[in-house]
Amino acid sequence: MSFPWLTVMLAVPVVVALALAFAPKSISATTVKQIALGTSLVVLVLGIVMAIRFDNNGGMQFTETHDWIKTFGAHYALGVDGLGLSLVLLTVILTPVVILASWNDGDEGRWGPKGFFAWILALEGLAVGVFAATDVFLFYIFFEATLIPIYFLVGGYGGPNRAKAAVKFLLYNLFGGLVMLAAVIALYVESAKATSGPSYLLSDLSHLHVGTDVGRWMFLGFMVAFVVKAPLFPLHTWLADTCEEATPGTSVLLVSVLDKIGSFGMVRFCLVLFPEASRWATPAVVVLAVISIIYGALMAIGSDNIPRLIAYTSVSHFGFIVLGIFVLNSQGLSGANLYMFNHGLSTAALFLIGGFLISRKGTASISRMGGIEKVAPVLAGLFLVSGLATLSLPGLSPFISEFLVIVGAFVYSPWAAAFAVTGIVLAALYILVMYQRMMTGPGPEEIASSPISDLNLREIVSVVPVIALIVLLGFFPKPLLDMLNPGVQHSLVQVGAHDPTPTVPLSGGSGEGGSK
C-alpha cells in the first residue's frame, strides 16, 4: 500500500493527545472534549475506509516495513489480516463512544479534562499499534506502552481506592510483560542462529525451527503474559479491583479493547510461532479455560457491585474465547475470533449503561437498587438488551460466537464442552437476577424517595450505535466471519491442526452389514 493507513491511524490520536496535554490552561473543557471527539471520529472514518478496501482473501494487508534497529533485527512493521483489522475496528468504534459517554467523567479528576481525554486518545493510538504490529519487538513495545494510559486513567480518575487498584493492575501486567521479554530475547538468540541473521519479523519467525524444549519455554513466556492480559484463571484477580475503581469509560477500553491483546496474542504468536508447544499445552489450557468459564460465572452471581459483576462475566467470557482458540479446529477458532469483537460490544454497552445508573444513584451496590424501570424505562430497556447480549441470547451478536466455540469444543472433547455449557446456564442466572434486583419491584425506602432521571440525548446517542451493531451482527454476522475465516485457516495450517474427517454410516443394504 502506498498510503500508510495504519501509521496515520496510530499517529493521529497520539499526536493530538500530546497537543492536548501541552495545551495552554486557558483552553476550555468543552473545546478539549470536542477536539478529542473529532479526532476519534476521523480515526473511525479511516478505519471504515480500510475495512471497505480490505480483501478478505488477500492475507496480510496495508503492510509497512522499515528497518529500525538492524543489530536486533527489529523493524517498524505494520499490517493487518482479518483478525487484526476486526480488533482495530473495535478500537476505533468504541473510542468515540467512550469519549461521548464519558463527557463529564474527567472534570473532577487529577489532571482535569485535558489529561483524561489525552490519555484516552493515546490509548487508542497504542492499541491500533499493538493489533497491527508484525514485528515481535515492536509488538512488545506497544504491549507495554498500553499500560501507561490505563494506569493514569485509573489512578487519576477512579474511585476512592483507585491508587491501590492502579498499582495492582500495573504489577500484574508488568510481571507478565517481563516474562514475555525473556521469551522475546530468546527469539532473538534463536533467529540469530539462522543463516539470514536475527529478525523479529513474523514472516521470518514463522519459518524458524527451534528445539522442542526451547520452543515450549518460549511458548510459556508469551503465554503467561497473555493469560494475565486476557485475563484467565488464576492470573485474573487484578481485573475486578481495577474495574470497580475505574470510570465506566476506562473499564470499556480496558476490558473491551486492551484485554483482547491477550487472546489476540495467543492466536498471532503462540499458535503461529510455537505450533508444537501449542499442541502440547492444549489440554492444560483447555482445563484452565473451562475453570475460568465456571469460576467467573459463579463469582458474578455472588457480586453485589455492578462493575465487579461485569468484570467477572468477562473472566467467564474470556474462558470461552481461550477455549475456542485451543481446541484447534475451525469452528472453535472462528467462534473465538468472532467472540473477541462481539464481547467487546456487549461488555461496552453493559459498562456504560451501568455507569449511567451508578452516577444517578450514587452507589454501585445492586442491593440498593430497585424499581429503576418505572422511572427510567429507556435506561432499563437498553440495559436489558446489553445484558441479554452478555448471556448470548439468540438474535444478538455474542450468540453465534458462543455457539461456534461450543461446537468446536464438542469436536475436541465432549466432556470439556459439557462443563463449558454450564457457563451459559450460569450466565442466564447472573444477568437475569441482576436485572430483576435492579430494575423491577420496589426499591429500598431510602432510595425510592429520590427518583432518578432517564437517559439524556447524549447518553442515548453514545450507546445506541453499540446496541445497533449487537443486533445487526446477531442477525447477519457473515461480513465479519468472511473477514476472519481466511486467517483462521492460515492459523490452523501454521499450527499443524485440521478438522477431523466426519464419519458417515454405510447403508445397510450395501452388503457390508453395518457402519464404519
N, C-alpha and C positions, 0 to 999 in steps of 0.2 A: 504494500500500500504506500502511495506517495505521500499521503497526508497522515501525520502521526496522531491518529484519533485517540489512542489510549494515553499518550503523553499529555495531550491537551486536556483530556478528562481528568487526569491526575493533577496537572499543574494548576488549572484554573481555580479550583476551590482552595488549594494550598496557598497560592499567591494572594487571593482575596482574604484568606484568613490572616495572613501576615499583615496585609494592609489594614485590616480592621484592628488587629492587636496594637499596631503603632499609630492608629488614627488619633487625632487630637481629642482631648477630653471634651471639647465643645460640641463634638458630633452628637446628635440626639439619638436616643434609644430607638425611636421609630425609624430613623434613617439606617441605623445598623441592621435592624430586622429586615427592612426592605432590601438592602444590599445582599444580605445572606439568602433571603428567599429568591431574589432574582438570579443570583449565581447558581443556586441549586437547580432552578428551572432551566437555565442554559445548559448545564451538565446533563439534565434529563433529556433535553432535546437531542444532544449529541448521542446519548445512549440509544434513543429511539432510532435515529438515523443509522447507527451502527447495526442495530437489530434488523432493519429493513435491508441493508446491504449484505447481511451475513448469508453465506451459502452453507446450508445445513450439511452438505456432504463435502465441504471444502477443507476439513481438518482445521489446523491452527491458522487463524486469520488475523488481519490487522497487525501483522508482526513488525517489530522494530528490533534490530540487533546492532549494538555498537560496542566496541572494545571499552572496557572500563579499567580493570586492574589486571594487566596482562600476566603479571607474576603469579597471581592466584587463579588465572583462567576465568575471572569474573567478567560478566558482560552486563551492560544495560540492555536487557532483552525483555520485550513485552509481546504478548499475543494472547488470543482467547480462542478456545473451542466452545462447544455448546454449553458445557458446564460453567466455564469461566464467564462467558457472556451472560448467562442467566443470573449469576450472582452479582456481576457488575450492574445489570439492570435492576436487581433487587435493591442494591445500594442506592442507585440514583433515583429510584422511585420513592424509597422511604425517607430519604434526606429532606426533600421539601415538605413531605407530610409531617415529619418530626418538627421542622422549623415552624410550620404554621400552627401545629398543635401545641408547641411549647413557647408560644409568642411572649408570654409574660413570666415564664419559669426562671429566666436569668436575671430578672430585675433585682432580686434581693440577694443574689449570690456574691461570692467573694470578689469577683472581678467585674460584676455587672454584665449587661447585655453584650458588650464588646467581647469580653472573654468567652462568654457562653457560646455565642454563635461562631466565633472564630474557631473554637475547639471543635465544634460540630463540622464546620467546613473542612478543617484539617483532617478530621477523621474520615470524611467522605473521600478525599483525595488519596489518603493512605490505603483505604480499603480497596479502592479501584486498583491501586498498585499491587496489593497482595494477591488479588484474584487474577491479575494479568501477568505477573512475573513468570517468565520462562527460564530464568536463571536461578539456581538454588540459593546462591549467595545473596542475590537481590531480593528474593523472596524472604530470606531470613531477616534482612534489614527492615523490610516493610512489616514483617511479622512482629518484630519487637517494637517498631515505631508506633504501631497502632495502640500500644499500651498507654502511651503518654496522654493522648487526649481523653481517654476514658478515665484515667487516674485523676486528672484535674477536673473533669466534669462531675465525677462522684465526690471527690474531696472538696471541691469548691462550691457545689450547688446542691448537695444532697441533704439528707435528714440529720437529726441530732447526733447520730453515731457514724457520720459519713467518713471521718478520718480513719477510724478502725476498719470500716468496710473497704475503703480505697487501698489501704496498706495490705489487707488480706488478699484482695484481688491482685495487686501488683506482685506480692511474694509468690503466690501460686503460679502465676503466669511467667514470672521471671525464672522460677525453678524449671518449668517446662522448657522455656527458651534456652536455658543454659545446657540442659540435657541434649536438646537438639543441636546446639552449637558443636558439641563433641562429635555428633554424627556428621555434621557439615564438614568439619575438619577432616574426619576420616574419609569422606568422599573425595576431598582434595588429594589426600595421600594415595588413594586407590586410582584416581583418574590420572595422577602424575606418573604412574607406572606404565600407562598406555603409551604407545609409540608417538601418538599425536600430542602428548603433553597434557597438563592439567586443564580441565574445563568444568565449569559449573552449568553449562547449557543442558537443559533437559534432553534436547535432541541428541546430544553426545552421551549423556549418562544413561539413557535408556538402553544403550547397546553395551554398557560396561559390564563385564563379567567379574564378579568378586567371589571369594570363597564362601562356603555355606556359613561358617561361624561368623565371619566378618559381616556378611550380609544381614544375618539375624541381629547382631549387635547394633548395626546402623539402623535397621528397621525399628528396634526398640527405642533408640534415641529419638527418632522422629515421632514414633507412636506415643510416647509419654507426653510430649509437647501437645500433640493433637488431642489426646484424651483429656488433658487439663482444659484445653480450649473448647472442646466440643459442647459441654463437659460430660464425661462419662463416669459412672461409679467406678472406683471410690474417690476420684480426684475432683469431685463436683462441689464440695462444701462451700466454696467461695461464692457461688452464684446467688444463692438465696439471700445471703447477707448483703451482697452488692445491690441486688435489685430492690431490696427493702429500703435501702437508704438513698438510692439514685432517684433522680427525677424520672417521670414516665418516658420522656423522650430519650434520655440516656439509656434506660433499660431496653428500649426498642433497638437502638443502634448496637447495644452490646449483644443482646440475645438473638435478634433477627438478622444481624449482619456479621458482627465480628466473631461470634461463636461458630458461624459457618466455616470459618477458616480451618477449624479442626477437622470437620468432616470433608471439606474440600481437599485438605492436605492428605487425608487418608487415600483419597482416590488419585490425586495428582502425583503424589510422591511415594507413598507406601506401596500401592499396587504396581505402579509403573517401574519404580527403581529397584524394588526388592520383591520380585514375584515369588521366589521360593520361600522367603521368610513370611510373606503374606499368607501363603497356603499353610505353612507350618503353624502360624499363630491363629488361624481361623477358629478352631474350636474354643480357645480361651477367650477370644474377642467376642464370639457369639454368646458365650455364657455371661460375660460382663454386660453385653448389650441387653440381654433378657433381664438380668438383675436390675439394670437401670430402668427398664420399662416398668417393672412392677414396683420397685422401690420409690421411684419418682411419683408414681400414681398414688401410692399409699401415703407418702409424705404430703402430697397435695390435699388428700382427703382430710388429713389431720391439721391443716393450716387454717388459722383464723385471720391471717394477714393477706390482703389481696395480692400485693406484689410477690410475696413469698410463695403463695399458691401458684401463681402463674410461672414463677421460676421453676418450681418443682414439676409442673406439667412439661416444661421444656426439657428437664432431665429425662423424663419418660419418653418424650418425642425424639430426642437425640438418640436414645436407645434404639428406637425403630430405624432411624437413619443409619446408624452404625451396623445394625443387624442386616439391613438391606445391602450395605456395601460388602460385608464379609461373607455373605452366603455364596458369593462368587457365581451368580448366574444373572442372565439378562433381566429377568423380571425384578429381582431384588435390587440390582444396581440402578435400573431405570426408576424404580419407585423411590430409592434413596435420593437420587439426584433431583427428582421432581419434588420430593418432600422438603429438601433444603429451601426451595423457593416458596412453596406453599406454607410451610411452617413460619417462615418469615412474615408472610402476610397476616396469617391468623393471630400470631402472637403479638404483632404490632398493633392490630386493632384492639385486642384484649387489654394490653398495657395502657394504650392511650385513653380508651373509654373508661377503664378503671381509674386512671389518673384524673380524668374529669370529675368522676364521682368523689374521689378522695378529697380533691380541692374544695368541693362543695360541702362535704360533710365534716372536714377537719379531722378525719380519722380513717385509717386503713383497716380497721377491725371489722370483720364480717359480722360478728355478733352484735355490733352496734348499728347495723343497717336494718332495713325492713321497710316495705311499702313504697319502694322507690318508683315502681311502675305507675303508681297512682298520680304522682306529682311530676314525674319526668318520663313520660312514655317513650319519647324518641331515644333518650339515653338508654332506657331499659331494652328497647327493641334492638338497637344496634349492638348492645352488649350481648343480647341473646344470640344474635346471628354469629358474632365472633366466637362466642362460647360453643355454639353448635359446630362451627368450623373446627374448633380445637378438639372436639370429640369425634371429628371426622364423619359428620352426618353426610349421607349420600346426597349429591347435588351441590356440595361445597368442595372447594379445591383440595383440601387435605385427604378427602376420602379415597380418590384414585391412587394417591401416593401410598397411603397405608395399605390399601388393597394389594397393590403390586408387591410391596415389601412382604406381606403375609404370604402371598402366593410363592414368592421366591424362597421364603423361609420353609414352607412346606416341602418344596422341591429339595431343599438341603437337608432338613430334619423335621419330621412331623412333631417330634417332642418339643424342639425349640419353638416351633410355630404355635403349638398348643399353649405353652406358657406365655408367649408374647400376646396371644389373643386376649388373655386376661387383662392386659393393659387397656384394651378397647372397652371392656366392661367397666373397669375402674374409672376410665375417663368419663363415661356417661354419668357415673356416680358423683365424681368431684365437681363436674360442671353443673349438673342439674341441681344438686344440693346447694351449691354456692348461689346459683340464681334464685332458688326458692327462698333461701335465707335472706338474701339482699333485696330482692325486687318485689316479692309478693308478701301478703299478710300485713298485719300492723307492725309498725316499728316500735322500738323501745320508747317509753313515755318521754324521757328527757330529750330524745332526738325528734320524735314526732311533732313536738311543739314548735320546731323550727323548720318549716318546709323549704325545699331547695328549688332552684330554677332548673329548667330543662336546658339542653344544649343550645348554645347560640350559633349564629350563622358560621362564624369562623371555625368553630369546633366541628360542626357538621361537614363543612367543606373539606376539612383536613382528613376525616376518616372515611367519608363516603367513597372516594376512589379506591381505597383498600378493600372495602366491603364489595364494591362492584367487581374488582378483579377476582375476589374469592368466589363470587357467584359465577362469573364468566368462565373461569378456568375449571370450575366444578362441572359445568355442562360441556365445555369444549376445551379439553387440555391438549388437543392434538398439536397446535403450533409449538407449544413448549416441549412436548415429547419428541416431535420431529427434530427440534434443535438439539436435544440431549442424546437421543438414541445412537447416532453415529459414534459419539465419544464413548458411550457405554460399550459398544462392540470393540472399539480400539483398546479400551482398558482391559477387557476380558482377554483379548488376544495377547496383550502385554504380560498379563499375569499367568497366562497359560491355562485359563479355565474355559469351559464351554458348557452349554446347556446339555443335560442328559438327553439321549435319544428316547423319544416316547416308545413304549412297548404297546403293540396292538394285538389283541387276541386273534388267533386264526379262526376261520369259520369252521364250525363243527362238521360241515358237510364236505370238507376238503379232503377227507380221508386221513387226516392226521390224528383225529380223535381227541383233540384238546387244544390248548393255547400255549404259546411260548412267550 
